[in-house]
Amino acid sequence: MEEKQSREFEKGSMTGVVWQCDGIRIGHAISKFTELSSFSSSSKTDVVRMHFGMRGNYSFDYKQLNKTFDLIGGHHNIMYSHDFDMVVNNKTLELETFGIQFPKDLFIRFTEHSSESLRAFCENIIAGRSAILSDKWGTIDSPIQQVIQQIIHCRYADDLKKLFLLSKSIELLVLCADAAGASKTKKEIFIKNATDKEKIIAVRDLINDRVHCPPNLSEIAQFVGLNEYKLKRGFKETFNNTVFGYLTDQRLNLARQYLLDTQKTAAEIASQLGYATPQHFNNAFKKKFGITPYLVRNNP
């Protein structure tokens, strides 16, 4: 059900883990390179692929779609082709990716009567045509990131784990499809060039790295080289959340993980994550998750 994987490239290596659940294949991988380079990837499996680029920038040529995608870290999409052949060009020395492969028939059963965008995507799958759900890649926002982390850090075993992985795979499918539908009705884009988009992604990475001691808005703006107006508006457009809202989500998601994976008390976690008092932490946690930290610790 769970399998560790590794792969050597000419100028790097990949380590990862794969989970299997009723024909659904879920994978998480980190690739590290000694220099910028390219590598190939291929598969003969007839599956639908949900792809999440969590960290790092790269481009890839997708033979079956006859398209090239140039991507900045923090993106997702859903793709289908009977075979799968691509050449990846890494633009950073470390890449983190996550993916889910649905058997074609199962994916069709889940989605053929759902949203307009998914129905059109399903029609291509049924006809055996290579397709991508959205020409515009979605952004990994807080809800998507939270579900991915829940899968990676799942504490269940055996049949409960299978059920959990199945439910979370479907939840990610819903979130990605909803994002694709929303992108079609989105108003004019504010962040229009790749350089500014990279800076907004850098803001997210900075917050993730400094959840315990976050910088203020002016420090962030100075660090990435954006004025505060462009920073706030660009971040909201990209992640559908304010900078402070995203930080709050990351703090509380990390707190939940600490409650599940460590013996730290709620008071210790509150202090470590910068909450003024344990009660403030308790109130914020309950508002987000609907239960108290005590209940998470004692009823995981």
TISE-64347 format. One record per residue (C-alpha): chain; y negated, z negated, x negated. Coordinates in pm, 1 decimal. Each point is the difference from the previous one (the first is absolute). Layout:
BEGIN
{chain=A	north=Y	up=Z	east=X};
...
//
This chain:
BEGIN
{chain=A	north=0.0	up=0.0	east=0.0};
{chain=A	north=-235.1	up=-71.3	east=-294.1};
{chain=A	north=17.0	up=194.0	east=-323.6};
{chain=A	north=-204.2	up=-23.3	east=-319.0};
{chain=A	north=-96.8	up=333.2	east=-151.9};
{chain=A	north=-149.0	up=126.6	east=-324.2};
{chain=A	north=-86.9	up=339.1	east=-143.3};
{chain=A	north=-126.4	up=117.2	east=-336.2};
{chain=A	north=-262.0	up=275.2	east=-32.3};
{chain=A	north=-97.3	up=177.9	east=-318.1};
{chain=A	north=-316.2	up=-210.0	east=-21.7};
{chain=A	north=74.7	up=-296.0	east=224.6};
{chain=A	north=244.6	up=-183.2	east=221.0};
{chain=A	north=48.0	up=-112.4	east=360.0};
{chain=A	north=150.2	up=-319.3	east=138.9};
{chain=A	north=57.1	up=-60.7	east=367.4};
{chain=A	north=211.9	up=-128.9	east=283.7};
{chain=A	north=155.6	up=178.0	east=298.4};
{chain=A	north=108.1	up=-153.4	east=328.7};
{chain=A	north=236.4	up=171.8	east=247.1};
{chain=A	north=-9.4	up=-71.9	east=373.7};
{chain=A	north=193.3	up=203.3	east=261.4};
{chain=A	north=-62.0	up=324.5	east=-186.0};
{chain=A	north=-363.3	up=-86.6	east=-78.1};
{chain=A	north=-76.7	up=-12.9	east=-371.7};
{chain=A	north=-293.3	up=-212.3	east=-119.0};
{chain=A	north=-121.7	up=5.3	east=-358.9};
{chain=A	north=-261.9	up=-169.8	east=-217.8};
{chain=A	north=-66.7	up=121.5	east=-354.5};
{chain=A	north=-234.0	up=-61.9	east=-291.4};
{chain=A	north=-32.9	up=273.1	east=-263.1};
{chain=A	north=-162.7	up=-61.3	east=-338.1};
{chain=A	north=-100.9	up=270.7	east=-246.1};
{chain=A	north=-103.4	up=8.6	east=-362.8};
{chain=A	north=-236.2	up=291.9	east=67.5};
{chain=A	north=-107.1	up=232.0	east=280.2};
{chain=A	north=279.0	up=247.5	east=65.5};
{chain=A	north=208.2	up=167.6	east=268.8};
{chain=A	north=353.3	up=-41.5	east=133.5};
{chain=A	north=212.9	up=161.3	east=268.4};
{chain=A	north=173.8	up=-149.8	east=302.4};
{chain=A	north=243.7	up=161.9	east=240.7};
{chain=A	north=245.4	up=-80.3	east=278.5};
{chain=A	north=240.1	up=190.5	east=225.2};
{chain=A	north=-1.1	up=-252.9	east=283.9};
{chain=A	north=-116.4	up=112.5	east=345.3};
{chain=A	north=-228.6	up=-292.9	east=83.1};
{chain=A	north=-353.7	up=-81.1	east=110.0};
{chain=A	north=-197.4	up=-172.0	east=-275.2};
{chain=A	north=-275.8	up=-256.1	east=44.7};
{chain=A	north=-183.3	up=-25.7	east=-330.6};
{chain=A	north=-239.8	up=-275.6	east=-108.9};
{chain=A	north=-190.6	up=23.2	east=-328.8};
{chain=A	north=-91.8	up=-364.7	east=-53.3};
{chain=A	north=-164.1	up=9.6	east=-343.0};
{chain=A	north=-93.7	up=271.5	east=-245.8};
{chain=A	north=-128.3	up=356.5	east=21.4};
{chain=A	north=211.0	up=314.4	east=-19.7};
{chain=A	north=39.1	up=353.5	east=129.1};
{chain=A	north=318.1	up=175.6	east=100.7};
{chain=A	north=114.5	up=350.2	east=82.6};
{chain=A	north=231.1	up=2.8	east=302.5};
{chain=A	north=206.8	up=319.3	east=-13.2};
{chain=A	north=127.5	up=-1.2	east=360.2};
{chain=A	north=-348.3	up=-51.3	east=143.6};
{chain=A	north=-155.7	up=237.9	east=-254.0};
{chain=A	north=-281.7	up=-253.2	east=-46.7};
{chain=A	north=-155.0	up=-209.5	east=-272.6};
{chain=A	north=-132.7	up=-348.3	east=77.2};
{chain=A	north=-247.9	up=-183.3	east=-223.5};
{chain=A	north=14.6	up=-366.9	east=95.9};
{chain=A	north=-180.7	up=-323.7	east=-79.8};
{chain=A	north=189.9	up=-329.7	east=22.6};
{chain=A	north=43.7	up=-147.8	east=347.4};
{chain=A	north=118.2	up=289.0	east=219.5};
{chain=A	north=279.9	up=88.6	east=242.2};
{chain=A	north=144.3	up=291.9	east=194.6};
{chain=A	north=322.2	up=121.0	east=161.3};
{chain=A	north=173.4	up=317.3	east=-122.3};
{chain=A	north=304.9	up=202.9	east=90.4};
{chain=A	north=195.7	up=270.9	east=-179.3};
{chain=A	north=373.5	up=64.0	east=-16.4};
{chain=A	north=-9.1	up=-5.5	east=-379.4};
{chain=A	north=-260.1	up=-172.7	east=-212.9};
{chain=A	north=-136.6	up=132.8	east=-329.2};
{chain=A	north=-322.4	up=-112.9	east=-162.6};
{chain=A	north=-175.8	up=-31.4	east=-332.6};
{chain=A	north=-211.3	up=-314.8	east=-41.0};
{chain=A	north=-295.8	up=-28.2	east=-238.1};
{chain=A	north=-97.9	up=-361.3	east=-59.9};
{chain=A	north=-372.3	up=-65.0	east=-50.5};
{chain=A	north=35.9	up=-370.6	east=-75.8};
{chain=A	north=253.0	up=-172.7	east=-225.6};
{chain=A	north=152.6	up=-206.3	east=281.0};
{chain=A	north=106.5	up=109.2	east=348.4};
{chain=A	north=134.7	up=-213.9	east=280.7};
{chain=A	north=160.9	up=175.7	east=294.3};
{chain=A	north=186.7	up=-95.1	east=315.0};
{chain=A	north=198.2	up=223.9	east=230.3};
{chain=A	north=221.2	up=13.4	east=305.9};
{chain=A	north=247.6	up=277.1	east=76.8};
{chain=A	north=108.9	up=39.7	east=360.9};
{chain=A	north=304.7	up=209.3	east=91.1};
{chain=A	north=-138.3	up=304.3	east=180.8};
{chain=A	north=176.7	up=-66.3	east=332.3};
{chain=A	north=-106.5	up=-365.1	east=2.8};
{chain=A	north=-363.1	up=87.1	east=-70.8};
{chain=A	north=-0.9	up=256.2	east=281.3};
{chain=A	north=148.5	up=-255.6	east=239.6};
{chain=A	north=-275.3	up=-248.2	east=-90.4};
{chain=A	north=-292.8	up=242.0	east=23.6};
{chain=A	north=56.1	up=314.1	east=207.2};
{chain=A	north=-156.9	up=-156.6	east=311.5};
{chain=A	north=-277.3	up=-195.6	east=-173.5};
{chain=A	north=-350.9	up=98.5	east=-112.6};
{chain=A	north=-131.5	up=355.0	east=-1.6};
{chain=A	north=-1.0	up=23.1	east=-379.3};
{chain=A	north=356.5	up=-130.8	east=-29.1};
{chain=A	north=126.8	up=232.7	east=274.1};
{chain=A	north=-141.2	up=301.5	east=-183.1};
{chain=A	north=152.4	up=-128.5	east=-325.5};
{chain=A	north=337.1	up=-42.7	east=175.7};
{chain=A	north=-8.8	up=356.5	east=128.9};
{chain=A	north=-15.5	up=121.5	east=-359.2};
{chain=A	north=286.7	up=-229.8	east=-100.9};
{chain=A	north=218.7	up=116.9	east=289.4};
{chain=A	north=-72.4	up=361.1	east=-94.7};
{chain=A	north=85.7	up=-73.7	east=-364.2};
{chain=A	north=-352.1	up=78.9	east=-122.9};
{chain=A	north=-147.9	up=-191.4	east=-294.5};
{chain=A	north=-296.2	up=-204.7	east=122.1};
{chain=A	north=-240.9	up=-282.3	east=-77.4};
{chain=A	north=-130.9	up=-232.0	east=271.0};
{chain=A	north=-366.4	up=17.9	east=-98.3};
{chain=A	north=-197.1	up=222.2	east=-235.9};
{chain=A	north=-213.2	up=-305.9	east=-70.9};
{chain=A	north=190.1	up=-278.8	east=-174.7};
{chain=A	north=-49.6	up=-342.6	east=157.7};
{chain=A	north=-118.8	up=-310.0	east=-182.5};
{chain=A	north=219.9	up=-305.1	east=-52.9};
{chain=A	north=-201.5	up=-257.8	east=193.1};
{chain=A	north=74.2	up=-371.8	east=42.4};
{chain=A	north=255.6	up=31.8	east=286.1};
{chain=A	north=202.4	up=264.5	east=-186.5};
{chain=A	north=-19.8	up=-191.6	east=-326.2};
{chain=A	north=112.9	up=-318.1	east=174.0};
{chain=A	north=313.0	up=163.9	east=146.4};
{chain=A	north=91.0	up=156.1	east=-335.1};
{chain=A	north=-29.5	up=-339.3	east=-171.7};
{chain=A	north=213.1	up=-159.5	east=271.9};
{chain=A	north=274.8	up=252.1	east=-72.0};
{chain=A	north=-22.0	up=-43.0	east=-377.9};
{chain=A	north=13.1	up=-380.6	east=29.1};
{chain=A	north=247.1	up=-22.3	east=290.1};
{chain=A	north=194.1	up=-331.0	east=-11.5};
{chain=A	north=261.2	up=82.2	east=261.6};
{chain=A	north=359.9	up=100.4	east=-76.9};
{chain=A	north=283.0	up=197.7	east=155.1};
{chain=A	north=-43.7	up=106.1	east=365.8};
{chain=A	north=-335.0	up=-177.5	east=38.1};
{chain=A	north=-132.6	up=194.1	east=-298.5};
{chain=A	north=120.0	up=329.8	east=151.0};
{chain=A	north=-176.1	up=-81.9	east=325.0};
{chain=A	north=-316.3	up=-103.3	east=-185.0};
{chain=A	north=-7.1	up=317.2	east=-212.3};
{chain=A	north=59.1	up=218.2	east=304.8};
{chain=A	north=-284.0	up=-165.4	east=193.8};
{chain=A	north=-242.1	up=21.4	east=-293.5};
{chain=A	north=87.1	up=365.1	east=-65.3};
{chain=A	north=-85.6	up=82.9	east=360.5};
{chain=A	north=-317.6	up=-208.6	east=-23.1};
{chain=A	north=-112.9	up=198.9	east=-304.7};
{chain=A	north=79.9	up=323.6	east=182.7};
{chain=A	north=-220.6	up=-109.8	east=290.9};
{chain=A	north=-287.0	up=-102.8	east=-231.2};
{chain=A	north=13.9	up=327.7	east=-194.3};
{chain=A	north=17.4	up=213.4	east=314.4};
{chain=A	north=-291.3	up=-190.9	east=151.4};
{chain=A	north=-205.3	up=54.8	east=-316.1};
{chain=A	north=77.1	up=374.0	east=10.6};
{chain=A	north=-113.6	up=20.7	east=362.0};
{chain=A	north=-317.4	up=-194.2	east=-70.8};
{chain=A	north=-91.3	up=227.1	east=-293.3};
{chain=A	north=-20.1	up=300.0	east=233.8};
{chain=A	north=-274.5	up=-162.6	east=207.9};
{chain=A	north=-188.9	up=-153.1	east=-291.9};
{chain=A	north=-368.2	up=80.7	east=-29.5};
{chain=A	north=-162.9	up=151.9	east=-305.7};
{chain=A	north=135.7	up=-141.7	east=-324.7};
{chain=A	north=-240.1	up=-220.1	east=-197.2};
{chain=A	north=186.5	up=-14.9	east=-333.5};
{chain=A	north=29.9	up=367.8	east=-83.4};
{chain=A	north=75.6	up=31.8	east=-370.0};
{chain=A	north=299.4	up=-111.6	east=-204.4};
{chain=A	north=-204.9	up=-209.0	east=-244.2};
{chain=A	north=-143.5	up=-221.3	east=274.9};
{chain=A	north=343.3	up=-23.7	east=165.0};
{chain=A	north=147.4	up=-121.2	east=-329.1};
{chain=A	north=-272.6	up=-264.4	east=-18.1};
{chain=A	north=83.1	up=-122.8	east=351.4};
{chain=A	north=369.1	up=-20.8	east=-94.9};
{chain=A	north=-108.0	up=-193.2	east=-311.5};
{chain=A	north=-175.6	up=-249.9	east=229.0};
{chain=A	north=326.4	up=-57.7	east=185.4};
{chain=A	north=190.7	up=-44.6	east=-328.1};
{chain=A	north=-262.7	up=-241.5	east=-129.9};
{chain=A	north=30.5	up=-213.3	east=313.8};
{chain=A	north=381.3	up=4.3	east=-24.2};
{chain=A	north=-15.5	up=-110.5	east=-363.9};
{chain=A	north=-251.1	up=-278.7	east=67.6};
{chain=A	north=103.1	up=-141.3	east=335.2};
{chain=A	north=-3.6	up=-348.5	east=-153.0};
{chain=A	north=-356.1	up=34.2	east=-133.5};
{chain=A	north=-163.5	up=300.6	east=168.4};
{chain=A	north=-327.6	up=142.6	east=-125.8};
{chain=A	north=-295.4	up=21.2	east=238.5};
{chain=A	north=-123.1	up=327.7	east=144.2};
{chain=A	north=-268.9	up=60.2	east=-261.4};
{chain=A	north=249.2	up=-62.2	east=-283.0};
{chain=A	north=244.2	up=245.9	east=156.7};
{chain=A	north=-271.7	up=262.7	east=43.6};
{chain=A	north=-105.2	up=-37.8	east=-364.0};
{chain=A	north=361.1	up=10.6	east=-122.2};
{chain=A	north=86.4	up=330.1	east=172.9};
{chain=A	north=-344.7	up=158.8	east=-27.3};
{chain=A	north=-90.4	up=34.2	east=368.8};
{chain=A	north=-298.0	up=-134.0	east=190.0};
{chain=A	north=87.8	up=-264.7	east=258.4};
{chain=A	north=-71.6	up=224.5	east=298.0};
{chain=A	north=237.2	up=273.5	east=-118.1};
{chain=A	north=254.5	up=-263.3	east=-100.9};
{chain=A	north=4.5	up=-169.8	east=340.4};
{chain=A	north=-4.0	up=317.2	east=206.4};
{chain=A	north=249.3	up=180.0	east=-222.3};
{chain=A	north=240.9	up=-293.1	east=-0.7};
{chain=A	north=-17.2	up=-31.1	east=379.2};
{chain=A	north=64.2	up=372.6	east=42.0};
{chain=A	north=291.3	up=1.6	east=-244.4};
{chain=A	north=180.2	up=-320.5	east=98.3};
{chain=A	north=-120.5	up=-52.7	east=356.4};
{chain=A	north=-114.3	up=-347.8	east=-103.2};
{chain=A	north=-295.5	up=-168.5	east=-165.5};
{chain=A	north=23.6	up=-116.0	east=-360.3};
{chain=A	north=2.0	up=-362.4	east=117.6};
{chain=A	north=250.4	up=74.7	east=275.6};
{chain=A	north=234.7	up=166.4	east=-247.4};
{chain=A	north=-31.0	up=-293.7	east=-240.2};
{chain=A	north=78.2	up=-243.0	east=281.9};
{chain=A	north=308.9	up=200.0	east=97.2};
{chain=A	north=123.8	up=9.4	east=-359.3};
{chain=A	north=-56.7	up=-372.6	east=-45.6};
{chain=A	north=194.4	up=-87.0	east=313.8};
{chain=A	north=281.9	up=243.9	east=-72.0};
{chain=A	north=33.6	up=-154.7	east=-346.1};
{chain=A	north=-8.8	up=-348.1	east=152.4};
{chain=A	north=285.4	up=93.4	east=234.1};
{chain=A	north=201.9	up=128.7	east=-295.0};
{chain=A	north=-60.8	up=-325.5	east=-190.2};
{chain=A	north=119.4	up=-199.4	east=299.5};
{chain=A	north=320.0	up=204.5	east=13.1};
{chain=A	north=73.9	up=36.0	east=-371.9};
{chain=A	north=-131.9	up=-317.8	east=-165.4};
{chain=A	north=-2.7	up=-375.2	east=56.1};
{chain=A	north=-379.8	up=-24.1	east=-10.1};
{chain=A	north=-149.5	up=-203.3	east=281.0};
{chain=A	north=-246.7	up=150.5	east=244.1};
{chain=A	north=-273.4	up=-210.7	east=-159.2};
{chain=A	north=86.8	up=131.2	east=-347.6};
{chain=A	north=0.3	up=358.4	east=125.4};
{chain=A	north=-332.6	up=-49.7	east=177.1};
{chain=A	north=-155.9	up=-131.9	east=-319.8};
{chain=A	north=151.2	up=275.1	east=-217.0};
{chain=A	north=-132.2	up=272.4	east=230.4};
{chain=A	north=-349.9	up=-144.3	east=14.7};
{chain=A	north=-14.1	up=-153.4	east=348.8};
{chain=A	north=-250.0	up=-282.8	east=34.8};
{chain=A	north=244.2	up=-229.8	east=181.3};
{chain=A	north=365.6	up=8.5	east=112.2};
{chain=A	north=-123.7	up=0.2	east=360.5};
{chain=A	north=-208.9	up=312.2	east=-61.7};
{chain=A	north=308.2	up=167.5	east=-145.1};
{chain=A	north=217.0	up=-119.0	east=289.0};
{chain=A	north=-243.4	up=140.4	east=259.2};
{chain=A	north=-31.2	up=337.5	east=-176.1};
{chain=A	north=377.6	up=26.3	east=-40.2};
{chain=A	north=67.4	up=-77.7	east=364.7};
{chain=A	north=-263.9	up=249.3	east=113.6};
{chain=A	north=168.0	up=280.7	east=-197.1};
{chain=A	north=369.0	up=-76.8	east=49.5};
{chain=A	north=0.4	up=-198.0	east=324.7};
{chain=A	north=184.2	up=-293.1	east=-156.7};
{chain=A	north=-86.4	up=-275.9	east=-244.4};
{chain=A	north=98.5	up=-6.7	east=-369.5};
{chain=A	north=230.3	up=-292.6	east=83.5};
{chain=A	north=203.8	up=211.7	east=240.6};
{chain=A	north=32.8	up=285.5	east=-251.9};
{chain=A	north=130.1	up=-242.3	east=-264.5};
{chain=A	north=249.8	up=-163.4	east=233.2};
{chain=A	north=97.4	up=302.5	east=213.6};
{chain=A	north=-15.0	up=304.1	east=-234.0};
//
